[in-house]
Amino acid sequence: MAVGVFDLFSVGIGPSSSHTVGPMRAAAVFAEELKGSGSLDKVAGLRVDLYGSLAATGHGHGTMTAILLGLEGFHPEKILPAEVEERLAAIAETGTLQLAGSVPLPYGVKDIVLRPLTVLPRHTNGMTFTVTDEAGEVLHKATFFSVGGGFIVREGEEDAALKELDESKKELPLPFRTAAELLGRCQSKGLSIGDVMFVNELASRSEQEIREGLLHIYSVMEECVATSLKREGLLPGGLKVRRRAPDWHERLEKEDKDRDPKYWQEWVNLIALAVNEENASGGRVVTAPTNGAAGIIPAVLYYALHFAPGMDKATQEDRDDVVVKFLLTAGAIGVLYKEQASISGAEVGCQGEVGSASSMAAGALAEVLGGTPQQVENAAEIAMEHNLGLTCDPIGGLVQVPCIERNAIAAAKAINAAKMALWGDGTHRVSLDEVIVTMRETGRDMSSKYKETAMGGLAVNVVEC
């Protein structure tokens, strides 16, 4: 199916969309296929091989435990943090996995085979699942790739998936792949960028379903922040990174009771940090468009709802309208990155995660502040242009340093990019399409050391303990 707003914004668990959500989703698909094949009761052995970046940084990202949950039949968009803790504790205590929720198998994290130096041709985030019977005969085997944002692709079906994507786009009322095509749709129909995305979403959902779905997405973002603000102490994983959001929130509540505009950046920083601290804790977050960059869009949307002109007098319906328009516009820009480049840190570095999220947020903010399609495109371009070359080198493979602060910095960049674009008339020298292609080529040329492999940058130059 064509990439839509609910593909780019999906509910899942932390800490990584490509290393946690995608592997869990792939494992769940494999378990469902096995159950549907009628061979489940014959299974006597299970093997999981992880390749490339999944193997190199999987421990820090919770990849192995996510796969175990997926093999038990859990999906990232449905499982709750309490269920995660309960099932992982049971697996650790008993050493037994409930395959597809019904067949007990002795299997755990230590049984997963890691191949960090082996990169499969399709993508660095590769994984193979194999089950055998008592005689050692293979009952079912499949290889998947986690290509960023929780999206998965099955080996051997890449061409078919692309063909299906192209065919499904033909069914859209206003299909687009590039920013130039998107702007052309806006001009010919007299629509905003968010409106174009809305018309395309109507091809598969009713207006009410779209609105309710997007408001639900935002409610999960709000719940994520609220949960994070109640947590204190250190983040899990051994780096001993202290949670800052609760203390910052307490201070802001004392210093800024009336949302004084001079404090806008402190609030934006707080929201971004709160979301990403919750993500780093393995909590429930919205992939936007990835988990590693999940704090940027909620933070910039918070700015739109609390600091944009006139919002102090807005009704709840007005605020809901802003949320829907913001997410639709951000989704349209996200489609451009998904179609032309990548949102996977393991494929193009953090420019594909934080950079794309910053670009999406900048364009969305420009639209809800009254920008023309040309100004929206300009805002998205400015934000990505100044995230080009961003590496993905988290210390210890944990989405903590530099990821949490990086979200706050990128959120501020997005707001500044929107303001710069709105002070112009929409004309600019570098187009969004050109900067997206540049990001893709920069990612292709970037050393693998800086693409979520824990082999370069901060990951090797900072002592973990």
N, C-alpha and C positions, 0 to 999 in steps of 0.2 A: 504494500500500500504506500501511497505518497506520504512523505513525512508531514505530520501535522503538529499542531500546538500541544496535543496531549501526548505525543511521542517525546517532544523536547522537554515537557514538564510532567514528570511522573513521580509518584510517591514511592519511596524505597527506604533502605536503611544505609547508614554509613559504614565505612568511611569513604568508599570509592565507587563511582558508577561503573567504571571499566574493570576494576579489580574485585569488587564485591557484588554489585547489582547484576552485572553481565554474567559472571560465572554462576551466581545462584540461579539466574534465569535459564542459562544453558543446561545446568544440572537438572532443573525441574522439568525442562522439555524432554531431556533424555529419559528421566524417570517415567514421565507420562507415556512416551513412545514404548518403553519397555513394558509398561503395564498394559497398553493397548495391543501389544503383539501377542499376548497370551503366554509369554515365556517367563513371566516374573517368578512363578513358583519353581522354575528349574534353575534359578540363579544360585551358584555356589561360590563364585568369586567376583570381585570387583577391582578394577584398576583405574586410577585417574592419573594422567600425565599432564603436567603444566609446563609450558614453554615460554622462553623469552622473558618479557617483563613480568608476566604473571608469576613465574617462578622466582625471579630476582627480588621482587618486592612484595610477594604475596603474604608473607608473615605479617608485615606491618599494615597491610590493607585488609586483613581478615579474609583473604581469598579462600583459604582452605576450609575455614569454618563455614563460610558462605556456601561453598560447594556441598558440604555435608548436609546443610539445611535444604538446599535445592534437591539433592538426591532423596531426601525424605518427602519431597513433594511440596515444599513451601515456595511461594513466589514472593519476590521482594516488595511488590506493591501491596501485599495482603498481610504479611507477617508483622507482628507487633514486637517491640523491643523486649517485652516480658516473655514472649514465646521464644525469642532468640536465646535469652539467658536460660530458660528452662530446658530447652532441647539440647543446647550445647553442654550444659551441666550434666544432663543424663548421658549423653554420648561419652563425655570424658570419664564419668564414673563407671559406666558399664563396658566401655570399649566397643559398644555395639551400635550400628546404624540401622534405622528402620527404612530400608530401601522402598521407595514409593509409598511410604507410610505403613507397610504391612509385612515386609520380609526382613527379619533380623539378620544382619551380617556383621561379623567382627571387623570393624573398620574405623579408622580415626585419622586425625591430622597427620600423624607420623607415617601413615601408609601411602600418602600421596607422593608421587614421584616428581621431583623437581628437575627441570632441564633448562637452567637459565641461559646457557650458552647456545642453545638450539632455538633458532627463530624460524618458524614455518613461513613459507612464501607469502601467504595472504596478509598476515598481520603478526606483530610481535606478541599480541595477547592470544595465544593459542592454547587449547585444552582438548584432550582426547579422553573419552569415557569408554571403557570396555567391560562387559560382563561375560562370564563364562559359566558353563555347567560343571558338574562334578568331574567329568572326563577332561576338562580343560578346553572344550570346544567353545568358540566364540558364539554367544547368543545374540549380542547386539553391540555395535561399536559406532561411535560418531565423534567427529572433531568439529569444534565450534571456535569462533573467534569473537572476542569481545572488543568491538571497534569504537567504543567511546559512548558516553551518555547512557549506558545500560543497553545499547543496541547489540544484538548478536547476529552473526552470519554463520551458516553451516558450510563446512568444506564441501566443495563440489556443487554448491547451489548458488555461488556468487553471481554467475551470469544470469541464471534464472531469476534471482532476486532483483538484479538490475533491470531485466526485461519487465518483470512484474511492476517495478517502480515506475518505469517509463509508461507502461500501459495504464496504470492507475492515475498518473498525472494527466493523461488525455481525458479522463473522465471529470477532471476538475473544471469548474466554470472559468477560472482565471489562473491557469497554470503559469508558473515561473520557475526559472532555475538561477537566473542572474539578477543582480540589482537593476541592470538596465531593463530587463524584461518586466520586473516588478514596477519600476517607475513608469514604463510604458502602459501597463495595465491601469495604474493610477490616473495617468493623463487621459487615456481613451475613455475611461468610465467615470471620471470625476470623483474618484474615491481616494481615501487615505490608505496608507500601507496597512493599518490595522483592519480597515474595511475589506481590503482584498483578501486578507487572511480569513476574515469572518465569512465571506462569501464562499470560499473554498471549504471551510469547515462545515458549512450548511449542506454540502454534498453528502455528508455521512451522519450528521446529527441535527437535531432541531435547534432552534434558537434558544429555547429554554434549557436544553441539555448542555449547550455550549456555555451559556452564562452560569448555570449551576456548577458545571464541571470546573470552570476557571475560578469561581469563588471558593469552591472546595479546595482547589490547589492553594489558593492564598490562605485559607484557614489552616491548612497544614503548615504553611510557612510560619504563621503566627503562633501555632501550637509549638512548633520547633523552638522558636525564640523563648516562649514562656517556660518551656521545660528546661532549656539551657540556663535561664536566669535563676533557677532554683538549685542548680548543681554547684557544688563548691569543691575545692581541693585541686588535685592534680588530674590531668588527662591520663588515660590508660596508655600503656605501651613502653614505659621505661625511660622516656626522655625527661620526665619530671617537669613537664610544661604546666604551669599554673593556669587555672581558669581565671580569666580576667572579667568576663562579662558580668557576673553577679556584683562584684565590687564597683565596676563602672556604672552599672545601672543604679545602685544605691546612691552613688555620688551625684549622678545626673538628676535623680529624683529630688535631691536636696537643693542643688544649684539651679535647676531649670524646671520649675514647676509649671510654667506657662508656655513651654515650647518657644522660647525666644529664638528668633532666626540666627542669632550669633552662635548658637550651639548646634547648628544643623550637622556639622561634620562629626561632632562627638556622638550624636545619635546614629548617624549613618555607620560610623565605626563600630558602635555597640551592636547594632543589628547584624552586621557582617560577621563580627567576632562570635556573637552568640550562636548563629546558625552553624558556623564552621567548628565551633567547639562541640556542639551537639553532634555534628557529623563525625568528628574525630572520635567521639565516644561510642560510635556505632548506633546512634539514635535514629529516629524517624525524620527524614528530610525530603525535600523536593529536589529531584535532579533538575538542575536549571543552568545550562543544559547538561552539566555533569555534577557529581557530588563534590569534587575538589573545588569547584567554583560556585557552590550552592548558595553562598551568602551574598553575592553581588546583586542579583536581581531583587531579592527581598529588601535589601538595604536601600537600593535606589527607589524602589516602589514605596518604601516607608517615607523617603524624602518627598516623593510626589504627593503622598496622602497627608503629610503633616506640615510641609514647608512651602508647597506651591501656592501662588497667589490665589486667594479666595477659598482655600480649603478649610479655613477656620470656620467658615459659615456654611460649609457643604452639608447636605443631608446624607443619610446613610445610602440612599439610592444613588446620589451623585458619586459618593466614594466607591460604590460597587461598579459604577460605570467606568471610573478611572482604572480600577483593577482589571476589568475585562479588556478595555482598550490597551492598557499597558502590556498585558500578557499576550494579546493577539499580535501586537506590533513586534514585541520581542521575539515571538515565535516565527514571524515572517522573516526576520533577519537571521534567526537561527537556522532556518531552512537553507539559506544561502551558504552558510558555512558547512552544513551537513552535505549539501549537494556538490559544492565546488572544492572543498578542502577536507578538514577533519576536525572533530572536537575531542580527539583522543590525545592525552598527554604522552602516552607511550608511542604515538605515531608522529606527532609534530611538536612535542614539548608543551609547556604550560600556556604558550600563546594560543593553542587550540582550545584550552579550557577557560582559564581566567580571561584571556584575550577575547574570545568569542562572547563570553558572558558580559564582559564590560561593553562590548560593541552592541549587543542586544539591548542591554539596559540603557545605554546612551540614546539609541534610536527611539526606544519606547518612551523615555522621559521627554525627549523632544516632541514626540507626537502628542502626549497628554498635556504638554504645555502650549499646544497650539501650533506646532511647526508644520510646514508644508512637507509633502513627500520628499522634496529635494533637500530640505533642512534635516529631515529625519535620516536620510541616506548619508548626509554629510556628518551628522553626529556619530553614526555607527562607524563611518570610515575613520574619523579622528581618533576614536577610542582604540580601534584595532591598530592603527598606524603606530601608536605609542605603547603598544604591547608586543610589537614584532620582536622575535628573537628570544622571547621569554622561555627559560629552560624549566624542565621538570626534574628537580633533584632533591626531593624531600629527605630529610635526615632519618635514617633508620627505616625508610620505606613507610613512614607514618605521615598521614595527612595533617601535619601540625606545624612544622617549621620547614619552609617559610609560608606554607599554604594559608594559614588562618589570617595572618596579617596581610598577606597578598590580596585577599578578598576585600579587605577594608580599603586598601590603597586603590585597587581597581574600581571599586564603587565610587570613590571620589573622582577618579579619572573620568568615569562615565558621566557624572554630573557636570564636570567641567566641560567635557566634550559637547554635551547637549547645550550648555549655555553659550559656548563658542559658536556652535552651528546656528543657534537662534539669533545671534547678533549679526549673522551674515544673511545673504539672500538666497542661499542654497547653491550658488555656483562655487566650484572649487576645482583645484588643479588635479588632485588624485581622486579617482573614483573608488567606491567601495569594492567593486569587482576587482580592480587592480590590486587593492591591498589584500583581498582574500587570496588571490593567486600568489601574491608575494608571500603571504603567510604559509601557504601550502608548499611553495618552493623552498622557503627558509627551513621549514620542518624537514623536508626531504634531504637538505644539505646538512642539517644539524647532526653532530656526532651522536651516536647512540648512547654515549655516556650521559648525555643531558636529556634523555627521553625516558624517564621513569625506570631506570635500570639499576640505580644505586651505585653506579660506577664512576660518577664524576660530580663536580660542583660541591655544594654544601654537604651532600651525602657522604663524601669522603674527606672533606676538609674540616669538618666539625666533629669533635669527639662526642660519641653518643651518651656517655655517662661521666 
